[in-house]
């Protein structure tokens, strides 16, 4: 559904706030390298540098 909305409306950025939204956005932008994903966590968290987090925020 998100991929269809991206294509239909020419969306260039996705913004998520929760870890569930983060996964949905990461999957929606799969093979769409021009789409940028912005994730805001409303509390302090240490940087994540493992493979999964690198993939999610690539």
C-alpha distance matrix in Angstrom:
0.0 3.8 5.5 5.2 6.4 8.8 10.2 10.6 12.3 14.0 13.1 15.5 15.4 13.3 15.4 15.4 18.2 18.1 18.2 15.2 13.1 14.9 13.7 9.9 10.7 13.1 11.0 8.3 11.6 13.2 15.3 14.5 17.9 18.1 15.3 17.2 16.3 18.6 19.2 21.8 23.5 25.9 28.7 30.7 29.6 31.3 29.7 28.0 29.1 28.3 26.2 23.1 23.1 23.9 20.9 18.6 20.1 20.9
3.8 0.0 3.8 5.4 5.1 6.2 8.7 9.8 10.6 11.7 10.0 12.1 11.6 9.5 11.9 12.3 15.5 15.9 16.1 13.6 10.9 12.2 11.7 8.1 7.7 10.5 9.2 6.0 8.7 11.2 13.5 12.1 15.0 15.0 11.9 13.5 12.6 14.9 15.8 18.5 20.6 23.1 26.0 27.8 26.8 28.4 26.7 25.2 26.3 25.9 24.0 21.0 20.5 21.2 18.4 15.9 16.9 17.8
5.5 3.8 0.0 3.8 5.4 5.0 6.3 8.5 10.1 10.3 9.5 11.2 11.8 10.7 13.8 14.7 18.2 18.7 18.4 16.3 13.6 14.1 13.2 10.0 9.0 10.7 9.0 5.3 7.2 9.1 10.6 9.2 12.7 12.8 10.4 13.0 13.0 16.0 17.5 20.6 22.9 25.7 28.4 29.8 28.6 29.8 27.6 25.9 26.5 26.0 23.7 21.0 20.9 20.9 17.8 16.0 17.0 17.0
5.2 5.4 3.8 0.0 3.8 5.4 5.3 5.9 8.5 9.8 10.1 12.7 13.9 13.1 16.1 17.2 20.6 21.2 21.4 19.0 16.3 17.3 16.6 13.0 12.4 14.4 12.6 9.1 10.8 12.7 13.6 12.1 15.6 15.2 13.1 15.8 16.1 18.9 20.5 23.3 25.7 28.2 31.1 32.8 31.8 33.2 31.2 29.6 30.2 29.8 27.5 24.8 24.6 24.7 21.6 19.7 20.6 20.6
6.4 5.1 5.4 3.8 0.0 3.8 5.5 5.1 5.9 7.9 7.6 10.8 11.7 10.9 13.7 15.2 18.5 19.7 20.5 18.3 15.1 16.5 16.5 13.0 11.8 14.5 13.6 9.9 11.4 14.2 15.4 13.1 16.1 15.0 12.3 14.6 14.7 17.0 18.6 21.1 23.7 25.9 29.1 31.0 30.4 32.0 30.2 29.0 30.0 30.0 28.0 25.3 24.6 24.8 22.1 19.8 20.2 20.5
8.8 6.2 5.0 5.4 3.8 0.0 3.8 5.7 5.6 5.6 4.7 7.4 8.8 8.9 12.3 14.3 18.0 19.4 20.0 18.4 15.1 15.5 15.8 12.8 10.6 12.8 12.4 8.7 8.9 11.9 12.7 9.9 12.5 11.2 8.7 11.3 12.1 14.7 17.0 19.8 22.6 25.1 28.1 29.7 28.9 30.3 28.1 27.0 27.6 27.8 25.8 23.4 22.5 22.3 19.8 17.7 17.6 17.6
10.2 8.7 6.3 5.3 5.5 3.8 0.0 3.8 5.6 5.3 6.9 9.3 11.7 12.4 16.0 18.1 21.8 23.1 23.5 21.7 18.6 18.9 18.8 15.7 13.8 15.4 14.5 10.8 10.7 13.0 12.8 10.1 13.1 11.8 10.5 13.7 15.2 18.1 20.5 23.4 26.3 28.9 31.9 33.3 32.4 33.5 31.1 29.9 30.2 30.3 27.9 25.8 25.2 24.5 21.8 20.2 20.2 19.6
10.6 9.8 8.5 5.9 5.1 5.7 3.8 0.0 3.8 5.9 8.0 11.4 13.6 14.2 17.3 19.4 22.9 24.4 25.2 23.2 20.0 20.9 21.0 17.6 16.0 18.2 17.3 13.5 14.0 16.5 16.5 13.9 16.8 15.1 13.6 16.5 17.7 20.1 22.4 24.9 27.8 30.0 33.2 35.0 34.4 35.9 33.7 32.7 33.3 33.4 31.2 28.9 28.1 27.8 25.1 23.3 23.2 22.9
12.3 10.6 10.1 8.5 5.9 5.6 5.6 3.8 0.0 3.8 5.5 9.2 11.3 12.3 15.2 17.8 21.2 23.2 24.4 22.8 19.3 20.2 20.9 17.8 15.7 18.2 18.0 14.3 14.3 17.4 17.6 14.5 16.7 14.4 12.6 14.9 16.2 18.1 20.6 22.8 25.9 27.9 31.2 33.0 32.7 34.3 32.3 31.6 32.4 33.0 31.1 28.8 27.6 27.3 25.0 22.9 22.3 22.3
14.0 11.7 10.3 9.8 7.9 5.6 5.3 5.9 3.8 0.0 3.8 6.4 9.5 11.5 14.7 17.7 21.3 23.4 24.3 23.2 19.7 19.8 20.6 17.9 15.2 17.2 17.3 13.7 12.8 15.8 15.4 12.0 13.7 11.0 9.8 12.4 14.4 16.7 19.6 22.2 25.5 27.7 30.8 32.2 31.8 33.0 30.6 30.0 30.5 31.2 29.3 27.3 26.0 25.2 23.1 21.4 20.4 19.9
13.1 10.0 9.5 10.1 7.6 4.7 6.9 8.0 5.5 3.8 0.0 3.8 5.9 7.7 10.9 14.0 17.6 19.8 20.9 20.0 16.4 16.5 17.7 15.2 12.2 14.4 15.2 11.7 10.8 14.3 14.7 11.1 12.5 9.9 7.6 9.5 11.0 13.0 15.9 18.4 21.7 23.9 27.0 28.4 28.0 29.4 27.2 26.7 27.4 28.2 26.6 24.5 23.0 22.4 20.6 18.4 17.4 17.3
15.5 12.1 11.2 12.7 10.8 7.4 9.3 11.4 9.2 6.4 3.8 0.0 3.8 7.0 10.3 13.6 17.2 19.6 20.4 20.1 16.6 15.8 17.2 15.5 12.0 13.4 14.9 12.0 9.9 13.3 13.5 9.8 10.0 7.0 4.9 6.3 8.8 10.9 14.3 17.0 20.5 22.9 25.7 26.6 26.1 27.1 24.6 24.3 24.7 25.8 24.3 22.7 20.8 19.8 18.4 16.5 14.9 14.5
15.4 11.6 11.8 13.9 11.7 8.8 11.7 13.6 11.3 9.5 5.9 3.8 0.0 3.8 6.6 10.0 13.5 16.1 17.0 17.2 13.6 12.7 14.8 13.4 9.8 11.5 13.6 11.3 9.6 13.2 14.3 11.0 10.9 8.7 5.5 4.7 5.7 7.2 10.6 13.2 16.6 19.0 21.9 22.9 22.5 23.7 21.4 21.3 22.1 23.4 22.3 20.4 18.2 17.7 16.6 14.2 12.4 12.9
13.3 9.5 10.7 13.1 10.9 8.9 12.4 14.2 12.3 11.5 7.7 7.0 3.8 0.0 3.8 6.6 10.3 12.6 13.6 13.5 9.8 9.3 11.5 10.1 6.6 9.1 11.3 9.3 8.6 12.3 14.4 11.7 12.3 11.0 7.3 6.2 4.7 6.0 8.3 11.1 14.2 16.7 19.6 21.0 20.5 22.0 20.1 19.6 20.9 21.9 20.9 18.5 16.4 16.6 15.3 12.4 11.3 12.7
15.4 11.9 13.8 16.1 13.7 12.3 16.0 17.3 15.2 14.7 10.9 10.3 6.6 3.8 0.0 3.8 7.0 9.8 11.6 12.1 8.6 8.3 11.5 10.7 7.9 10.5 13.2 11.9 11.7 15.1 17.5 15.2 15.4 14.3 10.7 8.5 5.9 4.7 5.7 7.7 10.8 13.0 16.1 17.8 17.7 19.6 18.2 18.2 20.1 21.4 21.0 18.5 16.0 16.8 16.1 12.8 11.5 13.9
15.4 12.3 14.7 17.2 15.2 14.3 18.1 19.4 17.8 17.7 14.0 13.6 10.0 6.6 3.8 0.0 3.8 6.1 8.0 8.6 5.4 5.6 9.1 8.9 7.3 9.8 12.5 12.0 12.6 15.5 18.5 16.9 17.3 16.9 13.2 11.2 7.7 6.4 4.9 6.5 8.5 11.0 13.9 15.9 15.6 17.8 16.9 16.6 19.0 19.9 19.8 16.8 14.5 16.1 15.5 11.8 11.4 14.4
18.2 15.5 18.2 20.6 18.5 18.0 21.8 22.9 21.2 21.3 17.6 17.2 13.5 10.3 7.0 3.8 0.0 3.8 7.0 8.5 6.6 7.2 10.7 11.2 10.5 12.6 15.3 15.3 16.1 18.8 22.0 20.5 20.7 20.4 16.9 14.5 10.9 8.7 5.8 5.1 5.8 7.7 10.7 13.2 13.3 16.2 16.0 16.2 19.1 20.2 20.7 17.7 15.2 17.4 17.4 13.6 13.3 16.8
18.1 15.9 18.7 21.2 19.7 19.4 23.1 24.4 23.2 23.4 19.8 19.6 16.1 12.6 9.8 6.1 3.8 0.0 3.8 5.4 5.2 6.2 9.0 10.1 10.6 12.3 14.5 15.3 16.6 18.6 22.2 21.3 21.8 22.1 18.6 16.5 12.7 11.2 8.0 7.8 6.8 8.9 11.1 13.4 12.9 15.7 15.9 15.4 18.4 18.9 19.4 16.1 14.1 17.0 16.7 13.0 13.7 17.3
18.2 16.1 18.4 21.4 20.5 20.0 23.5 25.2 24.4 24.3 20.9 20.4 17.0 13.6 11.6 8.0 7.0 3.8 0.0 3.8 5.5 4.9 6.5 8.9 9.9 10.6 12.6 14.3 15.6 16.9 20.6 20.4 20.8 21.8 18.5 16.5 12.8 12.0 8.8 9.7 8.5 11.3 12.5 14.0 12.5 14.7 14.5 13.2 16.0 15.9 16.2 12.8 11.3 14.5 14.0 10.5 12.1 15.6
15.2 13.6 16.3 19.0 18.3 18.4 21.7 23.2 22.8 23.2 20.0 20.1 17.2 13.5 12.1 8.6 8.5 5.4 3.8 0.0 3.8 5.3 5.4 6.6 8.9 10.1 11.1 12.5 14.7 16.0 19.8 19.7 20.8 21.8 18.4 17.2 13.7 13.6 11.1 12.4 11.7 14.2 15.8 17.7 16.3 18.4 18.1 16.5 18.9 18.3 18.0 14.3 13.5 16.5 15.2 11.8 13.8 17.0
13.1 10.9 13.6 16.3 15.1 15.1 18.6 20.0 19.3 19.7 16.4 16.6 13.6 9.8 8.6 5.4 6.6 5.2 5.5 3.8 0.0 3.8 5.5 5.1 6.1 8.5 9.9 10.4 12.3 14.4 18.0 17.3 18.4 19.0 15.3 14.2 10.7 10.8 8.9 10.6 11.1 13.7 16.0 18.0 17.0 19.2 18.4 17.2 19.4 19.3 18.8 15.3 14.0 16.3 14.9 11.2 12.6 15.5
14.9 12.2 14.1 17.3 16.5 15.5 18.9 20.9 20.2 19.8 16.5 15.8 12.7 9.3 8.3 5.6 7.2 6.2 4.9 5.3 3.8 0.0 3.8 5.5 5.3 6.1 8.7 9.9 10.8 12.5 16.1 15.6 16.1 17.0 13.7 12.1 8.5 8.8 6.8 9.4 10.1 13.4 15.2 16.5 14.9 16.5 15.3 13.8 15.8 15.8 15.3 11.9 10.4 12.6 11.4 7.6 8.9 12.0
13.7 11.7 13.2 16.6 16.5 15.8 18.8 21.0 20.9 20.6 17.7 17.2 14.8 11.5 11.5 9.1 10.7 9.0 6.5 5.4 5.5 3.8 0.0 3.8 5.4 5.1 6.1 8.5 10.1 10.8 14.6 14.9 16.0 17.6 14.5 13.7 10.6 11.9 10.4 13.2 13.5 16.8 18.3 19.4 17.3 18.5 17.1 14.9 16.4 15.5 14.3 10.6 10.3 12.5 10.4 7.2 9.9 12.4
9.9 8.1 10.0 13.0 13.0 12.8 15.7 17.6 17.8 17.9 15.2 15.5 13.4 10.1 10.7 8.9 11.2 10.1 8.9 6.6 5.1 5.5 3.8 0.0 3.8 5.6 5.3 6.1 8.7 10.1 13.9 13.7 15.6 16.7 13.4 13.3 10.7 12.4 11.6 14.4 15.3 18.3 20.4 21.9 20.3 21.8 20.3 18.4 19.8 19.0 17.5 14.0 13.8 15.5 13.0 9.9 12.1 14.1
10.7 7.7 9.0 12.4 11.8 10.6 13.8 16.0 15.7 15.2 12.2 12.0 9.8 6.6 7.9 7.3 10.5 10.6 9.9 8.9 6.1 5.3 5.4 3.8 0.0 3.8 5.4 4.9 6.2 8.7 12.0 11.1 12.5 13.3 9.8 9.5 7.1 9.2 9.4 12.7 14.4 17.6 19.9 21.1 19.7 21.0 19.1 17.5 18.7 18.6 17.1 14.0 13.0 14.0 11.8 8.6 9.7 11.5
13.1 10.5 10.7 14.4 14.5 12.8 15.4 18.2 18.2 17.2 14.4 13.4 11.5 9.1 10.5 9.8 12.6 12.3 10.6 10.1 8.5 6.1 5.1 5.6 3.8 0.0 3.8 5.5 5.4 6.5 10.0 10.0 10.9 12.6 9.9 9.6 7.4 10.1 10.3 13.8 15.3 18.8 20.6 21.2 19.1 19.8 17.5 15.4 16.0 15.5 13.6 10.8 10.2 10.8 8.1 5.5 7.4 8.6
11.0 9.2 9.0 12.6 13.6 12.4 14.5 17.3 18.0 17.3 15.2 14.9 13.6 11.3 13.2 12.5 15.3 14.5 12.6 11.1 9.9 8.7 6.1 5.3 5.4 3.8 0.0 3.8 5.5 5.2 9.0 9.9 11.8 13.9 11.5 12.2 10.7 13.6 13.8 17.2 18.5 21.9 23.7 24.5 22.4 23.1 20.9 18.4 18.8 17.7 15.3 12.4 12.8 13.4 10.1 8.3 10.8 11.4
8.3 6.0 5.3 9.1 9.9 8.7 10.8 13.5 14.3 13.7 11.7 12.0 11.3 9.3 11.9 12.0 15.3 15.3 14.3 12.5 10.4 9.9 8.5 6.1 4.9 5.5 3.8 0.0 3.8 5.5 8.6 8.2 10.9 12.1 9.4 10.9 10.0 13.1 14.0 17.4 19.3 22.5 24.8 25.9 24.2 25.1 22.9 20.9 21.4 20.8 18.5 15.7 15.7 15.9 12.8 10.8 12.3 12.7
11.6 8.7 7.2 10.8 11.4 8.9 10.7 14.0 14.3 12.8 10.8 9.9 9.6 8.6 11.7 12.6 16.1 16.6 15.6 14.7 12.3 10.8 10.1 8.7 6.2 5.4 5.5 3.8 0.0 3.8 6.2 5.0 7.1 8.6 6.2 8.0 8.1 11.7 13.4 17.1 19.3 22.7 24.8 25.5 23.7 24.3 21.6 19.8 19.9 19.6 17.2 15.1 14.7 14.1 11.1 9.7 10.3 9.8
13.2 11.2 9.1 12.7 14.2 11.9 13.0 16.5 17.4 15.8 14.3 13.3 13.2 12.3 15.1 15.5 18.8 18.6 16.9 16.0 14.4 12.5 10.8 10.1 8.7 6.5 5.2 5.5 3.8 0.0 3.8 5.5 7.5 10.3 9.1 10.9 11.0 14.6 15.9 19.7 21.5 25.1 26.8 27.2 25.0 25.1 22.3 20.0 19.5 18.6 15.7 13.8 14.3 13.4 9.9 9.7 11.1 9.9
15.3 13.5 10.6 13.6 15.4 12.7 12.8 16.5 17.6 15.4 14.7 13.5 14.3 14.4 17.5 18.5 22.0 22.2 20.6 19.8 18.0 16.1 14.6 13.9 12.0 10.0 9.0 8.6 6.2 3.8 0.0 3.8 5.8 9.0 9.2 11.7 13.0 16.8 18.6 22.4 24.6 28.1 29.9 30.0 27.8 27.7 24.6 22.3 21.4 20.6 17.5 16.3 16.8 15.2 11.9 12.5 13.2 11.0
14.5 12.1 9.2 12.1 13.1 9.9 10.1 13.9 14.5 12.0 11.1 9.8 11.0 11.7 15.2 16.9 20.5 21.3 20.4 19.7 17.3 15.6 14.9 13.7 11.1 10.0 9.9 8.2 5.0 5.5 3.8 0.0 3.8 5.7 5.8 9.0 10.9 14.6 17.1 20.8 23.4 26.7 28.8 29.1 27.3 27.5 24.4 22.7 22.0 21.9 19.2 17.9 17.6 16.0 13.2 13.0 12.9 10.9
17.9 15.0 12.7 15.6 16.1 12.5 13.1 16.8 16.7 13.7 12.5 10.0 10.9 12.3 15.4 17.3 20.7 21.8 20.8 20.8 18.4 16.1 16.0 15.6 12.5 10.9 11.8 10.9 7.1 7.5 5.8 3.8 0.0 3.8 5.5 7.6 10.2 13.7 16.4 20.1 22.7 26.1 27.9 27.8 26.0 25.8 22.5 21.0 20.0 20.3 17.9 17.2 16.5 14.2 12.1 12.4 11.4 8.7
18.1 15.0 12.8 15.2 15.0 11.2 11.8 15.1 14.4 11.0 9.9 7.0 8.7 11.0 14.3 16.9 20.4 22.1 21.8 21.8 19.0 17.0 17.6 16.7 13.3 12.6 13.9 12.1 8.6 10.3 9.0 5.7 3.8 0.0 3.8 6.3 9.8 12.9 16.2 19.6 22.7 25.7 27.9 28.0 26.7 26.7 23.5 22.6 22.0 22.8 20.7 19.9 18.6 16.6 14.9 14.5 12.9 10.8
15.3 11.9 10.4 13.1 12.3 8.7 10.5 13.6 12.6 9.8 7.6 4.9 5.5 7.3 10.7 13.2 16.9 18.6 18.5 18.4 15.3 13.7 14.5 13.4 9.8 9.9 11.5 9.4 6.2 9.1 9.2 5.8 5.5 3.8 0.0 3.8 6.7 10.0 13.1 16.5 19.6 22.6 25.0 25.5 24.3 24.8 21.9 21.0 21.0 21.8 19.9 18.5 17.0 15.7 13.9 12.6 11.2 10.1
17.2 13.5 13.0 15.8 14.6 11.3 13.7 16.5 14.9 12.4 9.5 6.3 4.7 6.2 8.5 11.2 14.5 16.5 16.5 17.2 14.2 12.1 13.7 13.3 9.5 9.6 12.2 10.9 8.0 10.9 11.7 9.0 7.6 6.3 3.8 0.0 3.8 6.6 10.0 13.3 16.4 19.4 21.6 21.9 20.9 21.4 18.6 18.2 18.4 19.7 18.4 17.0 14.9 13.7 12.8 11.1 8.8 8.5
16.3 12.6 13.0 16.1 14.7 12.1 15.2 17.7 16.2 14.4 11.0 8.8 5.7 4.7 5.9 7.7 10.9 12.7 12.8 13.7 10.7 8.5 10.6 10.7 7.1 7.4 10.7 10.0 8.1 11.0 13.0 10.9 10.2 9.8 6.7 3.8 0.0 3.8 6.5 10.0 13.0 16.1 18.3 18.9 17.8 18.7 16.2 15.7 16.6 17.7 16.9 14.9 12.5 12.3 11.4 8.8 6.9 8.3
18.6 14.9 16.0 18.9 17.0 14.7 18.1 20.1 18.1 16.7 13.0 10.9 7.2 6.0 4.7 6.4 8.7 11.2 12.0 13.6 10.8 8.8 11.9 12.4 9.2 10.1 13.6 13.1 11.7 14.6 16.8 14.6 13.7 12.9 10.0 6.6 3.8 0.0 3.8 6.7 10.0 12.8 15.2 15.8 15.3 16.5 14.6 14.8 16.4 18.1 18.0 16.1 13.1 13.3 13.4 10.5 8.1 10.5
19.2 15.8 17.5 20.5 18.6 17.0 20.5 22.4 20.6 19.6 15.9 14.3 10.6 8.3 5.7 4.9 5.8 8.0 8.8 11.1 8.9 6.8 10.4 11.6 9.4 10.3 13.8 14.0 13.4 15.9 18.6 17.1 16.4 16.2 13.1 10.0 6.5 3.8 0.0 3.8 6.5 9.7 11.9 12.8 12.2 13.9 12.6 12.8 15.1 16.6 17.1 14.8 11.6 12.9 13.3 10.0 8.4 11.7
21.8 18.5 20.6 23.3 21.1 19.8 23.4 24.9 22.8 22.2 18.4 17.0 13.2 11.1 7.7 6.5 5.1 7.8 9.7 12.4 10.6 9.4 13.2 14.4 12.7 13.8 17.2 17.4 17.1 19.7 22.4 20.8 20.1 19.6 16.5 13.3 10.0 6.7 3.8 0.0 3.7 6.2 8.7 10.2 10.6 13.1 12.6 13.7 16.6 18.5 19.5 17.3 14.0 15.7 16.6 13.3 11.7 15.1
23.5 20.6 22.9 25.7 23.7 22.6 26.3 27.8 25.9 25.5 21.7 20.5 16.6 14.2 10.8 8.5 5.8 6.8 8.5 11.7 11.1 10.1 13.5 15.3 14.4 15.3 18.5 19.3 19.3 21.5 24.6 23.4 22.7 22.7 19.6 16.4 13.0 10.0 6.5 3.7 0.0 3.8 5.6 7.4 7.9 11.0 11.5 12.7 16.0 17.7 19.3 17.0 13.8 16.2 17.3 14.1 13.2 16.9
25.9 23.1 25.7 28.2 25.9 25.1 28.9 30.0 27.9 27.7 23.9 22.9 19.0 16.7 13.0 11.0 7.7 8.9 11.3 14.2 13.7 13.4 16.8 18.3 17.6 18.8 21.9 22.5 22.7 25.1 28.1 26.7 26.1 25.7 22.6 19.4 16.1 12.8 9.7 6.2 3.8 0.0 3.8 7.0 9.0 12.6 14.0 15.6 19.1 21.0 22.8 20.6 17.5 19.8 21.1 17.9 16.9 20.5
28.7 26.0 28.4 31.1 29.1 28.1 31.9 33.2 31.2 30.8 27.0 25.7 21.9 19.6 16.1 13.9 10.7 11.1 12.5 15.8 16.0 15.2 18.3 20.4 19.9 20.6 23.7 24.8 24.8 26.8 29.9 28.8 27.9 27.9 25.0 21.6 18.3 15.2 11.9 8.7 5.6 3.8 0.0 3.8 6.4 10.0 12.3 14.3 17.9 19.9 22.2 20.3 17.2 19.8 21.6 18.7 17.8 21.4
30.7 27.8 29.8 32.8 31.0 29.7 33.3 35.0 33.0 32.2 28.4 26.6 22.9 21.0 17.8 15.9 13.2 13.4 14.0 17.7 18.0 16.5 19.4 21.9 21.1 21.2 24.5 25.9 25.5 27.2 30.0 29.1 27.8 28.0 25.5 21.9 18.9 15.8 12.8 10.2 7.4 7.0 3.8 0.0 3.8 6.9 9.5 12.1 15.6 17.9 20.7 19.4 16.1 18.4 20.8 18.4 17.2 20.6
29.6 26.8 28.6 31.8 30.4 28.9 32.4 34.4 32.7 31.8 28.0 26.1 22.5 20.5 17.7 15.6 13.3 12.9 12.5 16.3 17.0 14.9 17.3 20.3 19.7 19.1 22.4 24.2 23.7 25.0 27.8 27.3 26.0 26.7 24.3 20.9 17.8 15.3 12.2 10.6 7.9 9.0 6.4 3.8 0.0 3.8 6.5 8.6 12.2 14.3 17.1 15.9 12.9 15.3 17.8 15.7 14.9 18.3
31.3 28.4 29.8 33.2 32.0 30.3 33.5 35.9 34.3 33.0 29.4 27.1 23.7 22.0 19.6 17.8 16.2 15.7 14.7 18.4 19.2 16.5 18.5 21.8 21.0 19.8 23.1 25.1 24.3 25.1 27.7 27.5 25.8 26.7 24.8 21.4 18.7 16.5 13.9 13.1 11.0 12.6 10.0 6.9 3.8 0.0 3.8 6.4 9.5 11.9 15.2 14.8 11.9 13.8 16.8 15.6 14.6 17.5
29.7 26.7 27.6 31.2 30.2 28.1 31.1 33.7 32.3 30.6 27.2 24.6 21.4 20.1 18.2 16.9 16.0 15.9 14.5 18.1 18.4 15.3 17.1 20.3 19.1 17.5 20.9 22.9 21.6 22.3 24.6 24.4 22.5 23.5 21.9 18.6 16.2 14.6 12.6 12.6 11.5 14.0 12.3 9.5 6.5 3.8 0.0 3.8 6.4 9.4 12.5 12.5 9.2 10.5 13.7 12.9 11.5 14.1
28.0 25.2 25.9 29.6 29.0 27.0 29.9 32.7 31.6 30.0 26.7 24.3 21.3 19.6 18.2 16.6 16.2 15.4 13.2 16.5 17.2 13.8 14.9 18.4 17.5 15.4 18.4 20.9 19.8 20.0 22.3 22.7 21.0 22.6 21.0 18.2 15.7 14.8 12.8 13.7 12.7 15.6 14.3 12.1 8.6 6.4 3.8 0.0 3.8 5.9 8.9 8.8 6.0 7.7 10.9 10.4 10.0 12.4
29.1 26.3 26.5 30.2 30.0 27.6 30.2 33.3 32.4 30.5 27.4 24.7 22.1 20.9 20.1 19.0 19.1 18.4 16.0 18.9 19.4 15.8 16.4 19.8 18.7 16.0 18.8 21.4 19.9 19.5 21.4 22.0 20.0 22.0 21.0 18.4 16.6 16.4 15.1 16.6 16.0 19.1 17.9 15.6 12.2 9.5 6.4 3.8 0.0 3.8 6.7 8.2 6.2 6.2 9.7 10.6 10.1 11.4
28.3 25.9 26.0 29.8 30.0 27.8 30.3 33.4 33.0 31.2 28.2 25.8 23.4 21.9 21.4 19.9 20.2 18.9 15.9 18.3 19.3 15.8 15.5 19.0 18.6 15.5 17.7 20.8 19.6 18.6 20.6 21.9 20.3 22.8 21.8 19.7 17.7 18.1 16.6 18.5 17.7 21.0 19.9 17.9 14.3 11.9 9.4 5.9 3.8 0.0 3.8 5.7 5.6 6.2 8.8 10.2 11.0 12.1
26.2 24.0 23.7 27.5 28.0 25.8 27.9 31.2 31.1 29.3 26.6 24.3 22.3 20.9 21.0 19.8 20.7 19.4 16.2 18.0 18.8 15.3 14.3 17.5 17.1 13.6 15.3 18.5 17.2 15.7 17.5 19.2 17.9 20.7 19.9 18.4 16.9 18.0 17.1 19.5 19.3 22.8 22.2 20.7 17.1 15.2 12.5 8.9 6.7 3.8 0.0 3.8 5.6 5.1 6.2 8.7 10.2 10.3
23.1 21.0 21.0 24.8 25.3 23.4 25.8 28.9 28.8 27.3 24.5 22.7 20.4 18.5 18.5 16.8 17.7 16.1 12.8 14.3 15.3 11.9 10.6 14.0 14.0 10.8 12.4 15.7 15.1 13.8 16.3 17.9 17.2 19.9 18.5 17.0 14.9 16.1 14.8 17.3 17.0 20.6 20.3 19.4 15.9 14.8 12.5 8.8 8.2 5.7 3.8 0.0 3.8 5.5 5.2 6.2 8.8 10.0
23.1 20.5 20.9 24.6 24.6 22.5 25.2 28.1 27.6 26.0 23.0 20.8 18.2 16.4 16.0 14.5 15.2 14.1 11.3 13.5 14.0 10.4 10.3 13.8 13.0 10.2 12.8 15.7 14.7 14.3 16.8 17.6 16.5 18.6 17.0 14.9 12.5 13.1 11.6 14.0 13.8 17.5 17.2 16.1 12.9 11.9 9.2 6.0 6.2 5.6 5.6 3.8 0.0 3.8 5.3 4.9 6.2 8.4
23.9 21.2 20.9 24.7 24.8 22.3 24.5 27.8 27.3 25.2 22.4 19.8 17.7 16.6 16.8 16.1 17.4 17.0 14.5 16.5 16.3 12.6 12.5 15.5 14.0 10.8 13.4 15.9 14.1 13.4 15.2 16.0 14.2 16.6 15.7 13.7 12.3 13.3 12.9 15.7 16.2 19.8 19.8 18.4 15.3 13.8 10.5 7.7 6.2 6.2 5.1 5.5 3.8 0.0 3.8 5.6 5.4 5.8
20.9 18.4 17.8 21.6 22.1 19.8 21.8 25.1 25.0 23.1 20.6 18.4 16.6 15.3 16.1 15.5 17.4 16.7 14.0 15.2 14.9 11.4 10.4 13.0 11.8 8.1 10.1 12.8 11.1 9.9 11.9 13.2 12.1 14.9 13.9 12.8 11.4 13.4 13.3 16.6 17.3 21.1 21.6 20.8 17.8 16.8 13.7 10.9 9.7 8.8 6.2 5.2 5.3 3.8 0.0 3.8 5.5 5.2
18.6 15.9 16.0 19.7 19.8 17.7 20.2 23.3 22.9 21.4 18.4 16.5 14.2 12.4 12.8 11.8 13.6 13.0 10.5 11.8 11.2 7.6 7.2 9.9 8.6 5.5 8.3 10.8 9.7 9.7 12.5 13.0 12.4 14.5 12.6 11.1 8.8 10.5 10.0 13.3 14.1 17.9 18.7 18.4 15.7 15.6 12.9 10.4 10.6 10.2 8.7 6.2 4.9 5.6 3.8 0.0 3.8 5.8
20.1 16.9 17.0 20.6 20.2 17.6 20.2 23.2 22.3 20.4 17.4 14.9 12.4 11.3 11.5 11.4 13.3 13.7 12.1 13.8 12.6 8.9 9.9 12.1 9.7 7.4 10.8 12.3 10.3 11.1 13.2 12.9 11.4 12.9 11.2 8.8 6.9 8.1 8.4 11.7 13.2 16.9 17.8 17.2 14.9 14.6 11.5 10.0 10.1 11.0 10.2 8.8 6.2 5.4 5.5 3.8 0.0 3.8
20.9 17.8 17.0 20.6 20.5 17.6 19.6 22.9 22.3 19.9 17.3 14.5 12.9 12.7 13.9 14.4 16.8 17.3 15.6 17.0 15.5 12.0 12.4 14.1 11.5 8.6 11.4 12.7 9.8 9.9 11.0 10.9 8.7 10.8 10.1 8.5 8.3 10.5 11.7 15.1 16.9 20.5 21.4 20.6 18.3 17.5 14.1 12.4 11.4 12.1 10.3 10.0 8.4 5.8 5.2 5.8 3.8 0.0
